[in-house]
């Protein structure tokens, strides 16, 4: 609707200047509420700061002027300080012609070399990706796609947590109990195999704790003195010292995991442009400690540890360097942020896709970087998101009760197959094409169910509910797209300029929704919210299905009307394909 509001603004500016002697820098518009008549609403209240008068009389005056002096305002009505304007059908016909002739409608080409870095996934190499990672990956990838469509240059990255005591737990369990087992010898995907040994460590560790407690040791002391845990700590120290045997085992098992991750990413349909590894970044940031001490931003305690006092900013005191000189996660994140801006000189902003349990961490991180004087700290954003739970409750990695990402995708595909076959509309389709379709529907259901929810909200995920061919679901949207393709196959469309002067209300509503697509992309990019795209698409699909059920598209008496409606179908299909593509979804030609 931006084009029509710009035309209204251009018409009102000279009128207000001549009549009231004022210049209004910006007019406020909104879509007319459904309970009122009109297409677009001018919020006249916002003009009262420039023109001291009664809002209703001013609305009447402006409405009369627009109706008599322009070709595209056909009528108006006033509700308090809101001027509801009826726009001529001819405007919408012309708007559809413009949409038809616009390549990649809604997308904006980059206008500068500045880059946005989107970080997501960032897994540990001691277990496979699970349902929580699925939301993280889908959210980060969709935000990257949306930012790119809005006119930004985007790089997708992750930092892999490939070091630490949790990694050593898997390594030690494999060394103790693995008997040389490999992904090839076992037929188990590499990341799952390593994850099995992480669970095995926890099982054996608990046995040792129970034995120590039964012999009279305090529980906390038993946890710290269990032989398996002490050996894992020793293995971590050996890794940090560069012990050849430990490092070789670490590399071997990490390679198994990376191969497994890559398979999962491919199945999920996400990708990355660069990778950072904690094993290479954990020493970064120490140079910033000296800088902060020199500037009296940080301070050193008597034991040699380094801290930053953020109490004046409403936060707390934060440890940055232990007394033995080793870095903490905050120090590492400070150094990694700086390194990324060094690696990408044209970087204009960075988005961290990390769960909301880390909200405080990122507040501290961004504030410290600002205090250190980095101007780009203002361009950092934490895309905080809620957790994903199941009807059965929360997941626990150590106990092996997580929902494995690969298993989840298989379950979604199987559920889609069952429901699709029950509908009985795939006669004549080859088995290979059926399997591709089931995967498209299953993954579409998963992605849409997760991304339609505002990122900040938690999700209770039910796979069966998500694969529904009715309602606000991925399959409902995919089915609508397939229906449109069926219509277009029945009657070939030809590019032409339509000159109709009258539309029915449902045609008009669809075009109005199509016109909202470019600004929806911009708003979604501004808010880092794929949910805005998902719910925009659902509204478009609802409007189209209402139109389809109530309006004959093919076989009418007027060829011009049929051609117009086919063109309208085609553009709705293109926008559906484009919008769900931003969510990482595919749409089938037939369902």
Secondary structure, DSSP 8 states (H G I E B T S, - for coil): -HHHHHHHHHHHHHHHHHHH----S---EEE--TTSS-SEEEEGGGGTTTS-S-HHHHHHHHHHHHHHH-SSEEEEEEETTEEEEEE-HHHHHHHHHHHHT-TTTT-----SS-EEEEE----BTTS--BHHHHHHHHHHHHHHHHHHHTT-EEEEEEEEB--SHHHHHHHHHHHHH-TT--HHHHT--HHHHHHHHHHHHHHHHHHHHHHHHHTT--HHHHHHH-HHHHHHHHHHHHHHTT-HHHHHHHHHHHHHHHHHHHHHHHHHT---SEEEEHHHHTTTTHHHHHHHHHTTSEEE-TTS-EEEE-GGGTS-EEEEE-TTS-B-HHHHHHHHHHHHHHH-TTEEEEEEEEEGGGHHHHHHHHHHHHHTT-GGGGGEEEEEE--EEETTB---TTTT-S-BHHHHHHHHHHHHHHHHHHHT--TT--HHHHHHHHHHHHHHHHHHHHHTS-TTS-EEE-HHHHS-SSSSSHHHHHHHHHHHHHHHHHS-------------HHHHHHHHHHHTHHHHHHHHHHHT-HHHHHHHHHHHHHHHHHHHHHS--SS-S-HHHHHHHHHHHHHHHHHHHHHHHHTT----S--
